Amino acid sequence: MPLFNKLKEKLSSFKKSAEDTIDEKAVEVEEQNTQPAETSEPEPVKTEPSKTSNNLEQETGSKSGTGFGQKAKAFVFKREFVLDEDDIQDTLWDLEMGLLENDIALSVSEAIVESVKNELVGTRRRIGSDTGKIVEDALKKSLYNIMSANTFDFDEYLKNAEKPVHIVFVGVNGTGKTTTIAKMANLLQNDNYSTVIAAGDTFRAGAIDQIESHANKINTKLIKHQEMGDPAAVVYDAVQYAKSRSIDVVLSDTAGRMHTNVNLMSQLEKVCRVSSPDLIIFVDEAVAGNDAVERAQQFNDNIPIDGSILTKADADSKGGAAISIAYITGKPILYLGIGQGYEDLKKFDPQWFVDQLFE
């Protein structure tokens, strides 16, 4: 299914409805052209040979054409409109319902609708023939402002940060956290950063074997202990290993957990206390929609995150989680997982995201 296809349909429907309303309200106006009229010096009278009929027709036609063109240029016909809130109240309601249906959180939907309303209502606007562009521009501006309110240049941060940079990845089970760590290690190595991975998920059976398999495939060092061992000790050892060998980045896996699991949350707090991460990144599935938004908010309330990565964005027909998480948590989306390969990790760009919704 194409990226964000369902949300695209809802935005397109709103655009068409608002465009029809504007066309109904628009009136033609006649505007005086402000360009100065052409002037010419009087020419001296000359005695010329008599003209043939063809000469006369060409001259007369030329003068007639010039005169008509000058008159046409003297006026510009445009349209203008003023919308009251009542004019598009129903259309805005449909937009809000469409946003909610596509997993955009209520507070975010309300902010988007309010922004679009402020763009369209109450101001006299001049329009040309493309009424839809006004509506589309209002939608694009609103969505972009929501998604770019909390930006963070990960590349710039990494370039200037003191090494090693320690990044801890958190989230619930089954959202692709371990695979995302491998993708991130691969990405960093391609950018000429050295990496080491800490197998900090000692709780889930098979978790250490899984991340070790990834580490071998991308040729990066893995620090591991036995299953059910102390994850804080694993992460501590990985950070010390990085310091002693001038490794640039430590990527620490942790056990998937819900914020309601008191023991695992205490364990995560210990990991962060013992090895002071520079960044804590929340990982969840884009297709989880509002569940992902709620979990991101809950993690951020318990152990403040610095940003999010959304996996399976290529399978997301709605796009709501990507729009909502940054707004709800106040922390940026850093990357999107867009496939199964190690190369399938895309740096998040709000402008790119908005453009996908209107392509």
Secondary structure per residue as TSV (DSSP state, phi and psi in degrees):
chain	resnum	aa	ss	phi	psi
A	1	M	-	360.0	137.5
A	2	P	-	-59.6	153.9
A	3	L	T	-59.1	125.6
A	4	F	T	57.0	34.1
A	5	N	H	-61.5	-41.0
A	6	K	H	-68.0	-39.8
A	7	L	H	-67.6	-37.9
A	8	K	H	-56.4	-43.4
A	9	E	H	-62.2	-41.5
A	10	K	H	-67.4	-41.4
A	11	L	H	-66.1	-38.3
A	12	S	H	-65.0	-39.2
A	13	S	H	-64.1	-43.5
A	14	F	H	-63.7	-43.0
A	15	K	H	-58.0	-46.0
A	16	K	H	-65.0	-43.2
A	17	S	H	-64.8	-46.1
A	18	A	H	-66.1	-37.0
A	19	E	H	-62.1	-43.3
A	20	D	H	-62.1	-40.0
A	21	T	H	-64.8	-42.8
A	22	I	H	-63.3	-42.1
A	23	D	H	-62.0	-36.3
A	24	E	H	-68.6	-35.3
A	25	K	H	-86.5	-18.4
A	26	A	-	-71.9	144.1
A	27	V	E	-126.5	149.2
A	28	E	E	-78.3	141.0
A	29	V	E	-128.6	149.3
A	30	E	E	-108.1	122.0
A	31	E	E	-115.8	128.1
A	32	Q	E	-65.3	133.4
A	33	N	-	-71.3	131.4
A	34	T	-	-88.7	-1.4
A	35	Q	S	-72.0	135.4
A	36	P	-	-64.3	145.9
A	37	A	-	-70.3	150.2
A	38	E	-	-74.3	139.2
A	39	T	-	-121.2	156.1
A	40	S	-	-146.5	148.3
A	41	E	-	-73.7	143.0
A	42	P	-	-64.6	139.1
A	43	E	-	-92.7	145.6
A	44	P	-	-64.6	146.8
A	45	V	-	-71.1	131.7
A	46	K	-	-125.0	149.2
A	47	T	-	-92.5	118.6
A	48	E	-	-119.1	156.6
A	49	P	-	-60.4	154.7
A	50	S	-	-61.7	146.6
A	51	K	-	-96.3	145.9
A	52	T	-	-75.1	167.7
A	53	S	H	-62.3	-35.6
A	54	N	H	-62.9	-44.0
A	55	N	H	-57.8	-44.5
A	56	L	H	-63.9	-43.6
A	57	E	H	-62.3	-42.3
A	58	Q	H	-63.8	-43.1
A	59	E	H	-68.5	-44.2
A	60	T	H	-62.9	-43.6
A	61	G	H	-62.1	-40.6
A	62	S	H	-64.0	-45.4
A	63	K	H	-65.8	-41.4
A	64	S	H	-62.4	-43.7
A	65	G	H	-63.5	-41.7
A	66	T	H	-63.7	-41.5
A	67	G	H	-64.8	-42.3
A	68	F	H	-64.2	-43.0
A	69	G	H	-62.2	-40.3
A	70	Q	H	-65.4	-38.4
A	71	K	H	-66.7	-40.9
A	72	A	H	-63.8	-37.4
A	73	K	H	-74.1	-15.3
A	74	A	T	-72.9	-20.5
A	75	F	E	-129.7	143.0
A	76	V	E	-119.5	125.9
A	77	F	E	-98.8	121.5
A	78	K	E	-133.3	-179.3
A	79	R	E	-125.5	156.5
A	80	E	E	-141.6	158.1
A	81	F	E	-147.0	156.4
A	82	V	-	-133.2	122.2
A	83	L	B	-101.2	133.6
A	84	D	-	-88.6	160.5
A	85	E	G	-60.6	-34.9
A	86	D	G	-63.1	-28.4
A	87	D	G	-62.8	-34.4
A	88	I	G	-124.1	19.9
A	89	Q	H	-59.1	-47.1
A	90	D	H	-65.8	-38.8
A	91	T	H	-65.7	-40.5
A	92	L	H	-66.4	-35.7
A	93	W	H	-64.0	-43.3
A	94	D	H	-61.6	-38.6
A	95	L	H	-61.8	-46.0
A	96	E	H	-62.8	-42.3
A	97	M	H	-63.2	-39.6
A	98	G	H	-64.2	-38.5
A	99	L	H	-66.1	-43.1
A	100	L	H	-63.7	-39.5
A	101	E	H	-63.5	-22.6
A	102	N	T	-102.7	30.1
A	103	D	T	67.6	23.8
A	104	I	-	-89.6	127.3
A	105	A	-	-59.3	152.6
A	106	L	H	-55.9	-48.6
A	107	S	H	-63.9	-32.8
A	108	V	H	-73.3	-42.8
A	109	S	H	-58.8	-44.0
A	110	E	H	-63.4	-39.5
A	111	A	H	-65.9	-39.4
A	112	I	H	-66.1	-47.0
A	113	V	H	-62.8	-41.4
A	114	E	H	-62.7	-41.0
A	115	S	H	-64.8	-44.8
A	116	V	H	-63.2	-41.7
A	117	K	H	-60.5	-43.6
A	118	N	H	-64.2	-29.2
A	119	E	H	-74.7	-31.3
A	120	L	H	-103.8	-25.1
A	121	V	B	-100.5	138.5
A	122	G	S	89.8	-9.2
A	123	T	S	-116.1	135.4
A	124	R	-	-69.5	124.6
A	125	R	E	-124.0	136.9
A	126	R	E	-90.5	138.6
A	127	I	E	-133.6	153.7
A	128	G	-	-95.3	-139.6
A	129	S	S	-84.6	-23.0
A	130	D	-	-95.3	81.6
A	131	T	H	-63.8	-37.0
A	132	G	H	-60.8	-27.6
A	133	K	H	-64.8	-35.3
A	134	I	H	-62.8	-44.1
A	135	V	H	-67.9	-44.7
A	136	E	H	-62.8	-41.4
A	137	D	H	-63.0	-37.7
A	138	A	H	-64.5	-42.8
A	139	L	H	-64.7	-46.5
A	140	K	H	-60.1	-44.6
A	141	K	H	-61.9	-43.9
A	142	S	H	-63.9	-48.6
A	143	L	H	-64.1	-42.0
A	144	Y	H	-63.7	-43.3
A	145	N	H	-63.1	-37.7
A	146	I	H	-64.3	-43.9
A	147	M	H	-83.9	-20.4
A	148	S	T	-105.4	8.8
A	149	A	S	-65.0	-30.4
A	150	N	S	-125.1	92.6
A	151	T	-	-107.5	152.9
A	152	F	-	-152.3	120.1
A	153	D	-	-86.8	96.4
A	154	F	H	-60.6	-41.9
A	155	D	H	-62.1	-43.7
A	156	E	H	-66.8	-40.5
A	157	Y	H	-60.0	-48.8
A	158	L	H	-62.9	-37.5
A	159	K	H	-63.0	-38.8
A	160	N	H	-99.1	-10.8
A	161	A	S	-74.7	151.7
A	162	E	-	-68.9	137.0
A	163	K	S	-97.3	150.9
A	164	P	S	-76.5	147.5
A	165	V	E	-88.6	124.6
A	166	H	E	-103.9	119.7
A	167	I	E	-118.1	125.0
A	168	V	E	-106.4	133.0
A	169	F	E	-106.2	129.7
A	170	V	E	-128.9	162.8
A	171	G	-	156.4	-176.3
A	172	V	-	-89.2	171.8
A	173	N	T	-67.1	145.9
A	174	G	T	78.7	16.0
A	175	T	S	-102.6	3.3
A	176	G	S	92.3	22.2
A	177	K	H	-64.1	-47.0
A	178	T	H	-63.5	-44.3
A	179	T	H	-64.1	-36.9
A	180	T	H	-63.3	-38.0
A	181	I	H	-62.3	-42.6
A	182	A	H	-63.8	-41.7
A	183	K	H	-61.5	-42.0
A	184	M	H	-65.3	-41.9
A	185	A	H	-61.5	-42.4
A	186	N	H	-63.1	-43.3
A	187	L	H	-60.9	-45.6
A	188	L	H	-65.3	-40.5
A	189	Q	H	-65.0	-36.1
A	190	N	H	-66.1	-24.2
A	191	D	T	-93.5	14.6
A	192	N	T	70.7	27.6
A	193	Y	-	-100.5	138.4
A	194	S	-	-84.2	146.6
A	195	T	E	-135.4	156.6
A	196	V	E	-140.5	142.0
A	197	I	E	-109.0	136.7
A	198	A	E	-102.9	121.8
A	199	A	-	-82.1	72.7
A	200	G	-	-82.2	-4.5
A	201	D	-	-89.3	87.8
A	202	T	-	-96.3	2.0
A	203	F	S	-90.6	-44.5
A	204	R	S	-82.2	131.7
A	205	A	T	-61.8	129.4
A	206	G	T	85.8	-5.0
A	207	A	H	-64.9	-39.8
A	208	I	H	-67.6	-42.4
A	209	D	H	-62.0	-39.0
A	210	Q	H	-63.0	-48.4
A	211	I	H	-73.5	-28.0
A	212	E	H	-66.4	-37.9
A	213	S	H	-61.9	-43.1
A	214	H	H	-62.7	-45.6
A	215	A	H	-60.3	-40.1
A	216	N	H	-64.8	-39.3
A	217	K	H	-68.5	-33.9
A	218	I	H	-100.2	4.2
A	219	N	T	60.0	54.5
A	220	T	-	-128.0	153.9
A	221	K	E	-71.8	138.8
A	222	L	E	-118.4	131.4
A	223	I	E	-104.2	123.5
A	224	K	-	-140.1	156.1
A	225	H	-	-122.6	-169.5
A	226	Q	-	-78.9	159.7
A	227	E	T	-59.8	147.3
A	228	M	T	66.8	12.6
A	229	G	S	-77.2	-178.4
A	230	D	-	-81.6	112.1
A	231	P	H	-63.2	-30.6
A	232	A	H	-63.0	-35.6
A	233	A	H	-69.5	-38.3
A	234	V	H	-62.4	-47.7
A	235	V	H	-65.3	-40.6
A	236	Y	H	-59.8	-45.9
A	237	D	H	-61.8	-38.7
A	238	A	H	-64.9	-40.7
A	239	V	H	-66.8	-41.5
A	240	Q	H	-65.8	-37.9
A	241	Y	H	-61.1	-44.2
A	242	A	H	-63.9	-40.9
A	243	K	H	-65.6	-40.7
A	244	S	H	-74.0	-20.0
A	245	R	T	-118.6	13.8
A	246	S	T	55.4	42.0
A	247	I	-	-78.4	141.6
A	248	D	S	-77.0	-43.5
A	249	V	E	-136.3	133.3
A	250	V	E	-106.5	125.6
A	251	L	E	-112.2	111.0
A	252	S	E	-104.3	119.1
A	253	D	-	-79.8	152.0
A	254	T	-	-137.9	161.1
A	255	A	-	-67.2	138.4
A	256	G	-	-64.8	141.1
A	257	R	-	-158.3	154.8
A	258	M	-	-91.5	153.6
A	259	H	T	-64.6	-19.2
A	260	T	T	-81.1	-10.6
A	261	N	-	-82.2	98.6
A	262	V	H	-61.3	-43.4
A	263	N	H	-64.6	-45.6
A	264	L	H	-70.4	-33.3
A	265	M	H	-67.5	-37.9
A	266	S	H	-65.0	-38.1
A	267	Q	H	-63.2	-42.2
A	268	L	H	-65.9	-40.1
A	269	E	H	-61.3	-37.4
A	270	K	H	-66.3	-41.8
A	271	V	H	-56.6	-46.1
A	272	C	H	-71.1	-31.3
A	273	R	H	-73.6	-39.2
A	274	V	H	-75.2	-36.1
A	275	S	H	-122.5	17.0
A	276	S	-	26.9	80.6
A	277	P	-	-66.2	148.5
A	278	D	S	-79.5	-32.6
A	279	L	E	-138.9	139.2
A	280	I	E	-115.6	120.5
A	281	I	E	-114.5	125.6
A	282	F	E	-87.8	133.4
A	283	V	E	-120.4	130.2
A	284	D	E	-152.4	173.9
A	285	E	E	-88.6	134.2
A	286	A	G	-60.5	-35.7
A	287	V	G	-71.8	-9.6
A	288	A	G	-75.5	-14.4
A	289	G	T	58.7	-126.7
A	290	N	H	-65.0	-26.5
A	291	D	H	-63.4	-41.5
A	292	A	H	-65.3	-39.2
A	293	V	H	-63.2	-44.9
A	294	E	H	-64.6	-41.9
A	295	R	H	-66.1	-39.8
A	296	A	H	-60.2	-42.4
A	297	Q	H	-65.3	-40.0
A	298	Q	H	-68.1	-41.5
A	299	F	H	-63.9	-42.5
A	300	N	H	-63.6	-32.8
A	301	D	H	-71.1	-32.7
A	302	N	H	-89.0	-50.7
A	303	I	S	-132.6	97.1
A	304	P	-	-49.6	124.0
A	305	I	-	-89.2	163.2
A	306	D	S	-106.9	-11.6
A	307	G	E	174.2	175.0
A	308	S	E	-131.3	153.1
A	309	I	E	-124.3	130.1
A	310	L	E	-107.1	124.2
A	311	T	E	-91.5	165.5
A	312	K	-	57.3	31.2
A	313	A	G	-65.0	-26.3
A	314	D	G	-69.0	-17.9
A	315	A	G	-103.0	6.4
A	316	D	-	-91.0	111.4
A	317	S	S	-88.2	-5.6
A	318	K	S	-109.1	-51.8
A	319	G	-	87.8	0.8
A	320	G	H	-63.2	-39.5
A	321	A	H	-63.2	-42.8
A	322	A	H	-62.9	-37.0
A	323	I	H	-74.0	-34.9
A	324	S	H	-86.6	-38.0
A	325	I	H	-60.6	-46.9
A	326	A	H	-61.7	-39.3
A	327	Y	H	-68.8	-43.1
A	328	I	H	-71.0	-43.4
A	329	T	H	-87.0	-19.9
A	330	G	S	75.0	13.2
A	331	K	S	-124.3	146.4
A	332	P	-	-76.9	155.9
A	333	I	E	-82.4	130.1
A	334	L	E	-97.3	-44.8
A	335	Y	E	-144.3	158.8
A	336	L	E	-119.7	133.3
A	337	G	E	-82.8	124.2
A	338	I	-	-125.0	24.9
A	339	G	S	167.6	-177.3
A	340	Q	S	-92.2	-18.9
A	341	G	S	-76.4	160.9
A	342	Y	T	-64.9	-21.6
A	343	E	T	-85.2	-7.2
A	344	D	-	-88.5	60.3
A	345	L	E	-133.0	113.1
A	346	K	E	-106.2	127.8
A	347	K	E	-61.1	132.4
A	348	F	-	-75.3	130.5
A	349	D	-	-131.1	112.7
A	350	P	H	-55.5	-38.6
A	351	Q	H	-65.9	-41.6
A	352	W	H	-59.6	-44.0
A	353	F	H	-61.9	-47.8
A	354	V	H	-63.0	-40.5
A	355	D	H	-61.3	-33.9
A	356	Q	H	-62.1	-29.8
A	357	L	H	-77.6	-13.4
A	358	F	T	-127.4	14.4
A	359	E	-	-76.0	360.0
